[in-house]
Amino acid sequence: MQKAGEVPESKAKQPKVVPTGRLELTIKINELPTPRTVKNGWQEFDIDCDGTIFSITVKPKVWKKLTTADETYPMWVAAIGGKLGAKTNKGFVLDNPGIQVYEKKAKAPQEAPASQPQEAPASQSQEAPASQSQEAPASQ
């Protein structure tokens, strides 16, 4: 028989199971890195992420995405995703990199800051009653 506050023997001896996960990294860039051509036309380049250097090697087709974006769009951003690879002298290797490129559109300048009230709606609301009063005598 089990006393109050005791842990059953079957639960006390089981080791704690830690769930497994997968570490994926996303590095965002907005300028074309300087590549080094390696075997079969693959391109290798380094990205400095807050002092940690990531070495990335991509197929020619994937590199073309970056060069096309640089030629086509005035502003762009690329998201380079992959797995954390081997440690190097400078930082890490990014394994299985994939690149998505997006055009970055310039923000439209704001006409008036949000903290200042806009005068246009107030003047329109004052004109509305005046136009209604002019219409009222005409309908009689």
N, CA and C atoms as an extended XYZ file, in Angstrom:
420
Properties=species:S:1:pos:R:3:atomname:S:1:resname:S:1:resid:I:1 pbc="F F F"
N         0.838       -1.178        0.000 N   MET     1
C         0.000        0.000        0.000 CA  MET     1
C         0.885        1.243        0.000 C   MET     1
N         0.435        2.279       -0.723 N   GLN     2
C         1.225        3.499       -0.875 CA  GLN     2
C         0.753        4.543        0.126 C   GLN     2
N         1.732        5.215        0.750 N   LYS     3
C         1.408        6.270        1.705 CA  LYS     3
C         1.228        7.585        0.959 C   LYS     3
N         0.521        8.509        1.552 N   ALA     4
C         0.295        9.826        0.947 CA  ALA     4
C         1.633       10.545        0.781 C   ALA     4
N         1.848       11.170       -0.370 N   GLY     5
C         3.078       11.917       -0.622 CA  GLY     5
C         4.212       11.085       -1.189 C   GLY     5
N         4.086        9.774       -1.267 N   GLU     6
C         5.137        8.936       -1.832 CA  GLU     6
C         4.961        8.826       -3.345 C   GLU     6
N         6.075        8.706       -4.033 N   VAL     7
C         6.057        8.513       -5.479 CA  VAL     7
C         6.079        7.020       -5.738 C   VAL     7
N         5.194        6.531       -6.608 N   PRO     8
C         5.213        5.098       -6.911 CA  PRO     8
C         6.566        4.692       -7.490 C   PRO     8
N         7.009        3.472       -7.194 N   GLU     9
C         8.320        3.001       -7.634 CA  GLU     9
C         8.452        3.023       -9.153 C   GLU     9
N         7.404        2.711       -9.878 N   SER    10
C         7.490        2.663      -11.338 CA  SER    10
C         7.768        4.047      -11.926 C   SER    10
N         7.269        5.117      -11.320 N   LYS    11
C         7.504        6.471      -11.813 CA  LYS    11
C         8.834        7.029      -11.319 C   LYS    11
N         9.282        6.639      -10.168 N   ALA    12
C        10.506        7.183       -9.591 CA  ALA    12
C        11.753        6.713      -10.337 C   ALA    12
N        11.748        5.529      -10.912 N   LYS    13
C        12.943        4.972      -11.532 CA  LYS    13
C        13.038        5.261      -13.028 C   LYS    13
N        12.000        5.820      -13.656 N   GLN    14
C        12.047        6.082      -15.091 CA  GLN    14
C        12.952        7.278      -15.379 C   GLN    14
N        13.856        7.129      -16.356 N   PRO    15
C        14.700        8.273      -16.714 CA  PRO    15
C        13.860        9.332      -17.436 C   PRO    15
N        14.264       10.570      -17.257 N   LYS    16
C        13.545       11.676      -17.878 CA  LYS    16
C        13.870       11.695      -19.376 C   LYS    16
N        12.860       11.688      -20.209 N   VAL    17
C        13.036       11.691      -21.653 CA  VAL    17
C        13.032       13.139      -22.132 C   VAL    17
N        14.092       13.504      -22.848 N   VAL    18
C        14.202       14.853      -23.390 CA  VAL    18
C        13.796       14.797      -24.859 C   VAL    18
N        12.847       15.612      -25.254 N   PRO    19
C        12.445       15.590      -26.664 CA  PRO    19
C        13.576       16.060      -27.574 C   PRO    19
N        13.624       15.511      -28.761 N   THR    20
C        14.648       15.915      -29.719 CA  THR    20
C        14.117       17.064      -30.562 C   THR    20
N        15.019       17.880      -31.025 N   GLY    21
C        14.655       19.017      -31.860 CA  GLY    21
C        15.624       19.147      -33.014 C   GLY    21
N        15.369       20.125      -33.841 N   ARG    22
C        16.219       20.373      -34.999 CA  ARG    22
C        16.560       21.858      -35.001 C   ARG    22
N        17.842       22.161      -35.068 N   LEU    23
C        18.301       23.545      -35.063 CA  LEU    23
C        18.426       24.032      -36.496 C   LEU    23
N        17.648       25.044      -36.835 N   GLU    24
C        17.727       25.652      -38.155 CA  GLU    24
C        18.049       27.122      -37.981 C   GLU    24
N        18.869       27.630      -38.881 N   LEU    25
C        19.267       29.034      -38.828 CA  LEU    25
C        18.723       29.763      -40.043 C   LEU    25
N        18.410       31.036      -39.868 N   THR    26
C        18.050       31.899      -40.985 CA  THR    26
C        18.909       33.141      -40.898 C   THR    26
N        19.652       33.395      -41.958 N   ILE    27
C        20.520       34.568      -42.036 CA  ILE    27
C        19.938       35.477      -43.105 C   ILE    27
N        19.741       36.746      -42.768 N   LYS    28
C        19.187       37.697      -43.729 CA  LYS    28
C        20.285       38.637      -44.203 C   LYS    28
N        20.336       38.830      -45.524 N   ILE    29
C        21.317       39.745      -46.111 CA  ILE    29
C        20.599       40.666      -47.096 C   ILE    29
N        21.204       41.825      -47.372 N   ASN    30
C        20.619       42.738      -48.350 CA  ASN    30
C        21.661       43.275      -49.330 C   ASN    30
N        22.814       42.638      -49.376 N   GLU    31
C        23.820       42.981      -50.378 CA  GLU    31
C        24.519       41.706      -50.826 C   GLU    31
N        25.000       41.730      -52.048 N   LEU    32
C        25.611       40.546      -52.643 CA  LEU    32
C        26.980       40.277      -52.021 C   LEU    32
N        27.188       39.070      -51.450 N   PRO    33
C        28.503       38.749      -50.886 CA  PRO    33
C        29.523       38.465      -51.991 C   PRO    33
N        30.790       38.509      -51.633 N   THR    34
C        31.868       38.204      -52.576 CA  THR    34
C        32.089       36.689      -52.586 C   THR    34
N        31.849       36.043      -53.736 N   PRO    35
C        31.956       34.579      -53.776 CA  PRO    35
C        33.344       34.091      -54.174 C   PRO    35
N        33.606       32.821      -53.848 N   ARG    36
C        34.783       32.096      -54.321 CA  ARG    36
C        34.239       30.867      -55.057 C   ARG    36
N        34.690       30.660      -56.271 N   THR    37
C        34.211       29.507      -57.037 CA  THR    37
C        34.947       28.260      -56.565 C   THR    37
N        34.186       27.225      -56.244 N   VAL    38
C        34.748       25.940      -55.830 CA  VAL    38
C        34.353       24.911      -56.893 C   VAL    38
N        34.481       23.636      -56.597 N   LYS    39
C        34.262       22.584      -57.596 CA  LYS    39
C        32.890       22.676      -58.279 C   LYS    39
N        32.874       22.329      -59.552 N   ASN    40
C        31.667       22.257      -60.378 CA  ASN    40
C        30.878       23.566      -60.446 C   ASN    40
N        31.536       24.696      -60.292 N   GLY    41
C        30.861       25.986      -60.398 CA  GLY    41
C        30.116       26.430      -59.154 C   GLY    41
N        30.193       25.651      -58.086 N   TRP    42
C        29.535       26.036      -56.845 CA  TRP    42
C        30.207       27.293      -56.304 C   TRP    42
N        29.441       28.114      -55.620 N   GLN    43
C        29.952       29.366      -55.061 CA  GLN    43
C        29.999       29.264      -53.539 C   GLN    43
N        31.103       29.721      -52.976 N   GLU    44
C        31.261       29.735      -51.521 CA  GLU    44
C        31.471       31.186      -51.105 C   GLU    44
N        30.792       31.591      -50.033 N   PHE    45
C        30.948       32.950      -49.525 CA  PHE    45
C        30.771       32.946      -48.017 C   PHE    45
N        31.251       33.998      -47.393 N   ASP    46
C        31.172       34.132      -45.938 CA  ASP    46
C        30.229       35.273      -45.584 C   ASP    46
N        29.491       35.081      -44.501 N   ILE    47
C        28.596       36.106      -43.972 CA  ILE    47
C        28.962       36.324      -42.509 C   ILE    47
N        29.157       37.581      -42.131 N   ASP    48
C        29.465       37.934      -40.743 CA  ASP    48
C        28.153       38.206      -40.011 C   ASP    48
N        27.835       37.375      -39.036 N   CYS    49
C        26.621       37.527      -38.230 CA  CYS    49
C        27.025       37.891      -36.807 C   CYS    49
N        27.061       39.172      -36.523 N   ASP    50
C        27.418       39.664      -35.187 CA  ASP    50
C        28.750       39.096      -34.704 C   ASP    50
N        29.741       39.059      -35.578 N   GLY    51
C        31.071       38.604      -35.200 CA  GLY    51
C        31.333       37.130      -35.443 C   GLY    51
N        30.307       36.355      -35.742 N   THR    52
C        30.476       34.943      -36.065 CA  THR    52
C        30.384       34.795      -37.582 C   THR    52
N        31.396       34.190      -38.174 N   ILE    53
C        31.448       34.035      -39.626 CA  ILE    53
C        30.819       32.699      -40.015 C   ILE    53
N        29.842       32.752      -40.929 N   PHE    54
C        29.225       31.544      -41.458 CA  PHE    54
C        29.689       31.356      -42.894 C   PHE    54
N        30.247       30.174      -43.184 N   SER    55
C        30.670       29.829      -44.542 CA  SER    55
C        29.525       29.094      -45.216 C   SER    55
N        29.152       29.577      -46.398 N   ILE    56
C        28.000       29.034      -47.111 CA  ILE    56
C        28.443       28.642      -48.516 C   ILE    56
N        28.096       27.428      -48.932 N   THR    57
C        28.407       26.943      -50.273 CA  THR    57
C        27.096       26.587      -50.956 C   THR    57
N        26.870       27.186      -52.153 N   VAL    58
C        25.609       26.969      -52.857 CA  VAL    58
C        25.854       26.546      -54.303 C   VAL    58
N        24.853       25.883      -54.876 N   LYS    59
C        24.888       25.474      -56.278 CA  LYS    59
C        24.804       26.713      -57.166 C   LYS    59
N        25.254       26.603      -58.409 N   PRO    60
C        25.167       27.747      -59.322 CA  PRO    60
C        23.739       28.275      -59.497 C   PRO    60
N        22.762       27.374      -59.520 N   LYS    61
C        21.361       27.779      -59.681 CA  LYS    61
C        20.896       28.629      -58.499 C   LYS    61
N        21.312       28.277      -57.306 N   VAL    62
C        20.938       29.030      -56.105 CA  VAL    62
C        21.663       30.374      -56.083 C   VAL    62
N        22.933       30.394      -56.484 N   TRP    63
C        23.698       31.650      -56.532 CA  TRP    63
C        23.056       32.614      -57.522 C   TRP    63
N        22.495       32.063      -58.609 N   LYS    64
C        21.848       32.887      -59.638 CA  LYS    64
C        20.673       33.668      -59.056 C   LYS    64
N        19.984       33.108      -58.068 N   LYS    65
C        18.888       33.838      -57.416 CA  LYS    65
C        19.392       35.147      -56.821 C   LYS    65
N        20.556       35.089      -56.178 N   LEU    66
C        21.118       36.297      -55.556 CA  LEU    66
C        21.564       37.310      -56.606 C   LEU    66
N        22.255       36.836      -57.642 N   THR    67
C        22.745       37.772      -58.658 CA  THR    67
C        21.591       38.388      -59.443 C   THR    67
N        20.550       37.609      -59.704 N   THR    68
C        19.381       38.137      -60.407 CA  THR    68
C        18.691       39.207      -59.568 C   THR    68
N        18.555       38.967      -58.287 N   ALA    69
C        17.928       39.957      -57.402 CA  ALA    69
C        18.747       41.237      -57.361 C   ALA    69
N        20.071       41.098      -57.325 N   ASP    70
C        20.938       42.271      -57.263 CA  ASP    70
C        20.841       43.102      -58.542 C   ASP    70
N        20.650       42.435      -59.681 N   GLU    71
C        20.530       43.138      -60.958 CA  GLU    71
C        19.130       43.700      -61.178 C   GLU    71
N        18.114       43.014      -60.679 N   THR    72
C        16.729       43.358      -60.975 CA  THR    72
C        16.132       44.391      -60.026 C   THR    72
N        16.344       44.213      -58.738 N   TYR    73
C        15.680       45.056      -57.739 CA  TYR    73
C        16.615       46.143      -57.225 C   TYR    73
N        16.098       47.358      -57.018 N   PRO    74
C        16.935       48.393      -56.406 CA  PRO    74
C        17.246       48.060      -54.939 C   PRO    74
N        16.264       47.468      -54.243 N   MET    75
C        16.465       47.015      -52.856 CA  MET    75
C        15.878       45.614      -52.742 C   MET    75
N        16.591       44.735      -52.048 N   TRP    76
C        16.139       43.363      -51.884 CA  TRP    76
C        16.661       42.821      -50.565 C   TRP    76
N        16.082       41.705      -50.139 N   VAL    77
C        16.559       41.000      -48.953 CA  VAL    77
C        16.492       39.505      -49.263 C   VAL    77
N        17.507       38.784      -48.816 N   ALA    78
C        17.553       37.337      -49.019 CA  ALA    78
C        17.588       36.653      -47.661 C   ALA    78
N        16.781       35.620      -47.524 N   ALA    79
C        16.777       34.795      -46.320 CA  ALA    79
C        17.482       33.487      -46.665 C   ALA    79
N        18.614       33.249      -46.017 N   ILE    80
C        19.394       32.035      -46.254 CA  ILE    80
C        19.164       31.122      -45.057 C   ILE    80
N        18.501       30.014      -45.295 N   GLY    81
C        18.184       29.086      -44.217 CA  GLY    81
C        19.007       27.824      -44.340 C   GLY    81
N        19.308       27.205      -43.215 N   GLY    82
C        20.072       25.963      -43.233 CA  GLY    82
C        20.285       25.436      -41.826 C   GLY    82
N        21.076       24.385      -41.743 N   LYS    83
C        21.382       23.757      -40.457 CA  LYS    83
C        22.771       24.176      -40.003 C   LYS    83
N        22.953       24.229      -38.714 N   LEU    84
C        24.257       24.552      -38.149 CA  LEU    84
C        25.205       23.396      -38.437 C   LEU    84
N        26.284       23.703      -39.133 N   GLY    85
C        27.250       22.676      -39.517 CA  GLY    85
C        28.467       22.676      -38.615 C   GLY    85
N        29.562       22.204      -39.172 N   ALA    86
C        30.811       22.049      -38.423 CA  ALA    86
C        31.391       23.398      -38.014 C   ALA    86
N        32.084       23.396      -36.887 N   LYS    87
C        32.773       24.592      -36.409 CA  LYS    87
C        34.057       24.754      -37.210 C   LYS    87
N        34.343       25.995      -37.589 N   THR    88
C        35.578       26.304      -38.308 CA  THR    88
C        36.416       27.240      -37.445 C   THR    88
N        37.594       27.611      -37.940 N   ASN    89
C        38.437       28.558      -37.199 CA  ASN    89
C        37.767       29.921      -37.066 C   ASN    89
N        36.983       30.296      -38.080 N   LYS    90
C        36.340       31.608      -38.101 CA  LYS    90
C        34.931       31.599      -37.530 C   LYS    90
N        34.266       30.463      -37.554 N   GLY    91
C        32.871       30.409      -37.099 CA  GLY    91
C        32.265       29.047      -37.348 C   GLY    91
N        31.287       28.994      -38.266 N   PHE    92
C        30.574       27.753      -38.550 CA  PHE    92
C        30.296       27.630      -40.039 C   PHE    92
N        29.964       26.406      -40.446 N   VAL    93
C        29.500       26.132      -41.800 CA  VAL    93
C        27.979       26.059      -41.732 C   VAL    93
N        27.304       26.604      -42.733 N   LEU    94
C        25.853       26.470      -42.829 CA  LEU    94
C        25.573       25.324      -43.794 C   LEU    94
N        25.051       24.210      -43.260 N   ASP    95
C        24.769       23.027      -44.074 CA  ASP    95
C        23.398       23.142      -44.736 C   ASP    95
N        23.275       22.540      -45.905 N   ASN    96
C        22.026       22.487      -46.669 CA  ASN    96
C        21.366       23.860      -46.820 C   ASN    96
N        22.099       24.845      -47.341 N   PRO    97
C        21.506       26.181      -47.437 CA  PRO    97
C        20.440       26.269      -48.528 C   PRO    97
N        19.430       27.026      -48.226 N   GLY    98
C        18.384       27.359      -49.194 CA  GLY    98
C        18.193       28.864      -49.155 C   GLY    98
N        17.931       29.463      -50.301 N   ILE    99
C        17.843       30.918      -50.365 CA  ILE    99
C        16.494       31.333      -50.934 C   ILE    99
N        15.865       32.285      -50.258 N   GLN   100
C        14.652       32.926      -50.761 CA  GLN   100
C        14.947       34.413      -50.861 C   GLN   100
N        14.637       35.000      -52.010 N   VAL   101
C        14.929       36.411      -52.246 CA  VAL   101
C        13.619       37.166      -52.401 C   VAL   101
N        13.535       38.327      -51.762 N   TYR   102
C        12.348       39.165      -51.821 CA  TYR   102
C        12.735       40.581      -52.211 C   TYR   102
N        11.888       41.207      -53.007 N   GLU   103
C        12.091       42.621      -53.317 CA  GLU   103
C        11.687       43.423      -52.092 C   GLU   103
N        12.513       44.386      -51.743 N   LYS   104
C        12.225       45.242      -50.594 CA  LYS   104
C        11.749       46.573      -51.149 C   LYS   104
N        10.505       46.911      -50.855 N   LYS   105
C         9.933       48.141      -51.385 CA  LYS   105
C        10.178       49.280      -50.413 C   LYS   105
N        10.448       50.453      -50.971 N   ALA   106
C        10.687       51.634      -50.145 CA  ALA   106
C         9.381       52.047      -49.483 C   ALA   106
N         9.478       52.481      -48.249 N   LYS   107
C         8.296       52.941      -47.533 CA  LYS   107
C         7.899       54.311      -48.057 C   LYS   107
N         6.598       54.522      -48.211 N   ALA   108
C         6.106       55.820      -48.667 CA  ALA   108
C         6.259       56.829      -47.534 C   ALA   108
N         6.704       58.043      -47.841 N   PRO   109
C         6.849       59.040      -46.783 CA  PRO   109
C         5.481       59.436      -46.238 C   PRO   109
N         5.416       59.621      -44.931 N   GLN   110
C         4.162       60.019      -44.296 CA  GLN   110
C         3.971       61.513      -44.461 C   GLN   110
N         2.726       61.926      -44.757 N   GLU   111
C         2.450       63.341      -44.965 CA  GLU   111
C         2.442       64.112      -43.655 C   GLU   111
N         1.825       63.550      -42.628 N   ALA   112
C         1.769       64.223      -41.331 CA  ALA   112
C         2.045       63.198      -40.247 C   ALA   112
N         2.804       63.571      -39.229 N   PRO   113
C         3.030       62.640      -38.128 CA  PRO   113
C         1.717       62.292      -37.434 C   PRO   113
N         1.629       61.098      -36.899 N   ALA   114
C         0.407       60.625      -36.257 CA  ALA   114
C         0.072       61.407      -34.995 C   ALA   114
N         1.058       62.035      -34.368 N   SER   115
C         0.811       62.760      -33.123 CA  SER   115
C         0.079       64.078      -33.356 C   SER   115
N         0.155       64.646      -34.570 N   GLN   116
C        -0.522       65.901      -34.857 CA  GLN   116
C        -1.888       65.612      -35.462 C   GLN   116
N        -2.936       66.310      -35.001 N   PRO   117
C        -4.258       66.088      -35.591 CA  PRO   117
C        -4.295       66.630      -37.014 C   PRO   117
N        -4.998       65.956      -37.862 N   GLN   118
C        -5.112       66.396      -39.245 CA  GLN   118
C        -6.243       67.411      -39.347 C   GLN   118
N        -6.018       68.477      -40.107 N   GLU   119
C        -6.999       69.543      -40.208 CA  GLU   119
C        -8.057       69.247      -41.255 C   GLU   119
N        -7.767       68.468      -42.251 N   ALA   120
C        -8.698       68.223      -43.346 CA  ALA   120
C       -10.017       67.618      -42.875 C   ALA   120
N       -10.033       66.578      -42.027 N   PRO   121
C       -11.313       66.029      -41.595 CA  PRO   121
C       -12.132       67.039      -40.794 C   PRO   121
N       -11.490       67.887      -40.007 N   ALA   122
C       -12.218       68.863      -39.204 CA  ALA   122
C       -12.899       69.883      -40.106 C   ALA   122
N       -12.231       70.356      -41.151 N   SER   123
C       -12.825       71.346      -42.046 CA  SER   123
C       -13.946       70.716      -42.867 C   SER   123
N       -13.841       69.448      -43.201 N   GLN   124
C       -14.905       68.781      -43.942 CA  GLN   124
C       -16.142       68.631      -43.074 C   GLN   124
N       -15.942       68.337      -41.791 N   SER   125
C       -17.088       68.172      -40.907 CA  SER   125
C       -17.795       69.502      -40.683 C   SER   125
N       -17.082       70.629      -40.765 N   GLN   126
C       -17.715       71.936      -40.615 CA  GLN   126
C       -18.498       72.290      -41.871 C   GLN   126
N       -18.023       71.871      -43.032 N   GLU   127
C       -18.703       72.179      -44.282 CA  GLU   127
C       -19.970       71.351      -44.444 C   GLU   127
N       -20.000       70.159      -43.896 N   ALA   128
C       -21.144       69.282      -44.072 CA  ALA   128
C       -22.432       69.903      -43.528 C   ALA   128
N       -22.466       70.471      -42.299 N   PRO   129
C       -23.715       71.072      -41.820 CA  PRO   129
C       -24.132       72.260      -42.677 C   PRO   129
N       -23.176       73.023      -43.180 N   ALA   130
C       -23.512       74.180      -44.002 CA  ALA   130
C       -24.188       73.733      -45.286 C   ALA   130
N       -23.701       72.674      -45.903 N   SER   131
C       -24.313       72.199      -47.140 CA  SER   131
C       -25.690       71.612      -46.874 C   SER   131
N       -25.890       71.016      -45.708 N   GLN   132
C       -27.198       70.476      -45.363 CA  GLN   132
C       -28.201       71.604      -45.150 C   GLN   132
N       -27.764       72.698      -44.536 N   SER   133
C       -28.678       73.808      -44.280 CA  SER   133
C       -29.070       74.490      -45.578 C   SER   133
N       -28.195       74.484      -46.587 N   GLN   134
C       -28.530       75.079      -47.872 CA  GLN   134
C       -29.534       74.210      -48.614 C   GLN   134
N       -29.437       72.898      -48.441 N   GLU   135
C       -30.355       72.002      -49.128 CA  GLU   135
C       -31.730       72.011      -48.487 C   GLU   135
N       -31.797       72.246      -47.188 N   ALA   136
C       -33.071       72.193      -46.476 CA  ALA   136
C       -34.078       73.214      -47.008 C   ALA   136
N       -33.715       74.499      -47.215 N   PRO   137
C       -34.713       75.443      -47.725 CA  PRO   137
C       -35.153       75.097      -49.149 C   PRO   137
N       -34.273       74.531      -49.963 N   ALA   138
C       -34.624       74.220      -51.344 CA  ALA   138
C       -35.664       73.119      -51.412 C   ALA   138
N       -35.675       72.200      -50.460 N   SER   139
C       -36.616       71.086      -50.495 CA  SER   139
C       -37.984       71.485      -49.969 C   SER   139
N       -38.144       72.639      -49.329 N   GLN   140
C       -39.446       73.037      -48.784 CA  GLN   140
C       -40.352       73.563      -49.812 C   GLN   140
